[in-house]
Amino acid sequence: MSKGGFTLPGQTGYEELTLRLAKKWGADVIRDSDGTKLSDEILSAGYQIYSTICIVREHNEWARKHMDKLQQTFLCTPPKLSTVEKELEILIMESFFQDQFQVNDTLKAMSYWQVYDRTTNTLLDHSDWVYHQESGTVTIKAPVLWHHYTVSFVAYRIWEEISMYNHTTNNWSSEHLMQIDPRYPENQEYLLKWLRNWCENNPDTDVVRFTSLFYNFVWIWGSDERNRYKFVDWASYDYTVSVLALEAFEKEYGYRLTAEDFINQGKLQVTHMPPPKTKLDYMEFINDFVISFGKQLIDIVHEYGKKAYVFYDDNWVGMEPYNGRFHEFGFDGMIKCVFSGYEARMCCAVDVPIHEIRLHPYLFPVGLGGAPTFMEGGDPTRDAKIYWNNVRRALLREKIDRIGLGGYLSLAEPFPDFLDYIEKVADESRLIRSFHDAGKPYEIKTKVAVLTCWGKTRTWTLSGHFHETYMHDLIHIIEALSGLPIDVSFISFDDVKADRLSEFDVVINAGYAGSAWSGGDVWKDERVVSLLTEWAYHGGTFIGVNQPSAVEGYDSYFRMSHVLGVDQDTGARVCHGKWKFGVADDEGLLPEEGVALVAKENRFLTDGKAKTLLADDQNPVLTVNEFGKGKGIYLSEFIFTLANTRLLYQLIRYVGGEGILGKYMTDNLNTECAYYPESRKLVVINNSEEVQTTKIDTEFGAKAFTILPFDTVFMDL
Amino acid sequence: MSKGGFTLPGQTGYEELTLRLAKKWGADVIRDSDGTKLSDEILSAGYQIYSTICIVREHNEWARKHMDKLQQTFLCTPPKLSTVEKELEILIMESFFQDQFQVNDTLKAMSYWQVYDRTTNTLLDHSDWVYHQESGTVTIKAPVLWHHYTVSFVAYRIWEEISMYNHTTNNWSSEHLMQIDPRYPENQEYLLKWLRNWCENNPDTDVVRFTSLFYNFVWIWGSDERNRYKFVDWASYDYTVSVLALEAFEKEYGYRLTAEDFINQGKLQVTHMPPPKTKLDYMEFINDFVISFGKQLIDIVHEYGKKAYVFYDDNWVGMEPYNGRFHEFGFDGMIKCVFSGYEARMCCAVDVPIHEIRLHPYLFPVGLGGAPTFMEGGDPTRDAKIYWNNVRRALLREKIDRIGLGGYLSLAEPFPDFLDYIEKVADESRLIRSFHDAGKPYEIKTKVAVLTCWGKTRTWTLSGHFHETYMHDLIHIIEALSGLPIDVSFISFDDVKADRLSEFDVVINAGYAGSAWSGGDVWKDERVVSLLTEWAYHGGTFIGVNQPSAVEGYDSYFRMSHVLGVDQDTGARVCHGKWKFGVADDEGLLPEEGVALVAKENRFLTDGKAKTLLADDQNPVLTVNEFGKGKGIYLSEFIFTLANTRLLYQLIRYVGGEGILGKYMTDNLNTECAYYPESRKLVVINNSEEVQTTKIDTEFGAKAFTILPFDTVFMDL
């Protein structure tokens, strides 16, 4: 129990430290890090070795000779207004970071360029504009006065985004790395040969850690420092684009994609909005390619007797770990860097033999947010406690095989507290894993489904880290759910129509109107509405948050308003009287204190029957509506806090008929617990920075605990 | 100067008081009030006499004999869900106040009834449902399971709404009054005869005060006291509906209106939303009738040597004082009850010889809001000061001929302060009127237009009193403008297309997306966008508030975002980087203190160039954007306060090139002034409840003032 399941970043020149910490933390694996190489002393110390490769990067010599086979993307200029009666000139690269992009003006690429009159949504004929290569401008020959125009064009990406980020953030001065596109047969041939060669030359490597596959998340930089990050979407496909791909798509799917299918009036097709059919088709097409070429690489790794793990970030686009095809890659393991509970659950949910999470803090002078970590002013032990606290509650629910760190051990050495704390974390993680091995933890019977446009495709995630997606209610909800003893599924509207609702007791729909999370136009489908209505009437509970089921065009804005008993006035009902209501929590559904949720404008009770538990004046915040044998629950928003998490849990228990309080549940919302019936182990965690006491009712009587800040307690029942 | 322009409510039994106050206040007119009759002593005291008649009310004897000719309306049931596989029964009157409505189930009326499947927006065939008169239910024969249905039907209104309000609010026990519809020839004949008879029997009456014409604003009461006022819209036309009207409309306009043209998915066609063509046609049709029959009544009044004034409220619907036809009635005067500056301007803006405003407080025990006025706990003098303060600044800008009071003098007698204050108000109003008579007050040169769907049809108003419309930015803006020395026009999008923009220096567009005030779908018309763009580029300033020019379907949400430099992210741009900005007021556009405006979510700078003067973190609140020779100004909201009013004035002066500060402008935003160049009179008002000092620069040097709370100072220059 005191060893294994731990991946240590080795550091050349610090061999003694590496081996000392490997022993202290019970490491069984030593890895290299981005830009480092392990010394022979480390390689031969008897540990398994992970070696990191970024398959599309670090081939600059080849790339320079094949600049026409670099990765690409569509870009669209900001709108430009025609203010004089003459030609309109648009300098197409003006707003983009010149070090990142280079115009692709080959004939074939230009056949995909588009010029739009955005005032009228009109596509211009190619004969109505001309591109001047020398000046980099598009001239629109006869623009309509006072209309504004955009140019959508194809650009090579000439600086790999992670390299670009590290360069500019950490002032690196090394060569700008480029990324080659494995779509091109020449690049494929090169890469297969290169990997074979690499395997030959790295006999000590046990596991090839792919960081990651081929296509990075979209990250478009701008020319102006006041708006450097023009666009970033962790789960979008713009960076997979090339003429070759578009032509292959046309052949396979029988229709031609246009720039506008990606550019979408300059908004791009963000993951947070419902995907059109073109995007879904294209994702399938790219996924197909990523699997097929990815598998060739993994086969080579296996041929050399090594294992292949993949890092689930950066160049992960096209991998799609939850669409049922991931096993086709043949990966042996998956590594996910995590900051949050839901990210740990993302990792667990992948169909792969080994699940590893990389904890934070990264052993780096500064953290992702730029704050000091392993330098003066940093408190890495506290950082580690907070990170472990974020993640631990999720690990109690689902098994993770391994944890690990990344970065430079020498930076951690001056912080002995930190070294001790990681030892404790490693021990705890091994202990928790052993409980999972003995049998699943206790869960309540109530089954919950999260209903979105993406369904299982975006299991336990929206698009990126918590701090990038905090503006969406759903990320707060899934973060809360990630540590609760509840069976959670992620379903799409197609799942509803495939009659899967009977599998669930609770369906959650959360987000702002028109988003992929709320659903948007899919709510115009009366089948979706009717099936959910029927299911709720017969006992299901529909939990709607913010603007659930919202779509314009009907008598109500929330299509499920008859179940929720709550709707939103979008303006047309400003002259309608609203039902007055009192606020009461007769059933005791609210935790005693701490619930903090803010009202949204213009929500109202549809028929006055929903019970309001929380409100801001006469604006309902939390309501419970009886609907047939089922219920509708409305929440104006959801923010992840300990008290709100407890509220969500109590609501789910209540509607599931399991009692608001019950066994294997702490009586202090700052604490949580997990119980493993097979091994009769109880784990109690303090999620707060203060000492907490709590009682837990079990089959073997009530147990009382006093727990130090952020600490974990293990008990045999 | 010490007499005239004042209308006093006489009170029988208090003849001495009546005549004493008439003298004190300089009254030239004595009026009766609702439900009172003046004694001979008052009638013969040498004053002009106004007599109030409500032409459609107080004919209960006739009404009882002609219940099929009462006024009517369309009503729509709340949606009812089909939850069992059998017929669905809807009790159509269940949610409505039974004392107000009675089903009209005549064959002809039922041809207008409609049953809708609101889940799919499908109209059911008449053969698919049946109405049971005895039970008052509609049975839908084969509803689709889990769909919800509504019944739209025709109902008689059996209790006149103002009578109903007074009954239920003040516990009156008199007979419920009914309102007859002058659309019916029999009613017309009766009314013409009745009025002639009335004129014969009231020889002392000089002015017939119509309170008001035929059709009340819409006020639908519900059966449940928790939601008694189901719907109220001061300017909507539902209460003009009858089979007779609908049939005449069909004949005249060549198409048949349906219940749904009024019911609109249960939302009804509120004034705050853009009117569809059907509504505009129908308004024109009703206005035509109201003018033609109204004129017949007024002609009778004139025949008897009396004048005809009209009260601009209650049964005013169909009068439409600003569409260019109002003079056709032949009214001699217009009386408006006012609480706000904009209501005084509404009155001034009507094309009629005499403009009278009825001040508050009404001489009644309690005020409209239910607070005590002329009873223990009331402070009528303070109330009067506040009301006069609200209205006075508007009276400085435009001439009002008369002021007056309503109610019971005896209630005021115990408040000698109040009696003195009204004397002062009467004197001030006469003085101000005399300045207007000598010549127009000074205005800045900058011409402002308020751009909405309604244009001049809703001049100086939205729909009702301030407290009913406070949720709309535009009412705050026009209240601010009502007292500023600025020429203000109210224009529609058709005016823009009729090339009227060159008349204006500033165009204001304010309100939430989709509203009649912001504009809604009309912004899809590229002519509107192009013309405003051109006009702004050549020097105009477009001031956009809240969600100006907002409509879905384009690259920007605000169609004027290129002028404003600000747009709103409705969700699709959540992954787009936003321009960072600093906040500065380099030009000194902001008043020194007191400006309070709240940011709205997800507003952002489009190209980073707009200057931000106010912001909440990185959410712009007030921005100024240079656009060609013109400007775009964005305000996240507008709330009527003294400081915000000063801000608006300074912004308009600034963009008009008249200097932020200048002549005939107080240097203390709690005060305002008006200057009348012809008479060289300067009026300075203190709009606050504290003593204020201020300086004013004039052609004749700077003048300094110290003004008591709410007081008015007059100076000869």
Interface residues (C-beta under 8 A of the other chain):
Chain A: P78 P79 L81 T83 R118 T119 T120 N121 V144 L145 W146 H147 H148 T150 G222 D224 R226 N227 R228 Y229 K230 F231 V232 D233 S236 N264 Q265 G266 K267 L268 V270 T271 H272 M273 S463 M471 H472 Y512 A513 G514 S515 E526 V529 S530 L531 T533 E534 Y537 G553 Y554 D555 S556 H562 T570 G571 A572 R573 V574 C575 H576 G577 K578 W579 K580 F581 T606 D607 G608 G628
Chain B: P78 P79 L81 T83 R118 T119 T120 N121 V144 L145 W146 H147 H148 T150 G222 D224 R226 N227 R228 Y229 K230 F231 V232 D233 S236 N264 Q265 G266 K267 L268 V270 T271 H272 M273 S463 M471 H472 Y512 A513 G514 S515 E526 V529 S530 L531 T533 E534 Y537 G553 Y554 D555 S556 H562 T570 G571 A572 R573 V574 C575 H576 G577 K578 W579 K580 F581 T606 D607 G608 G628
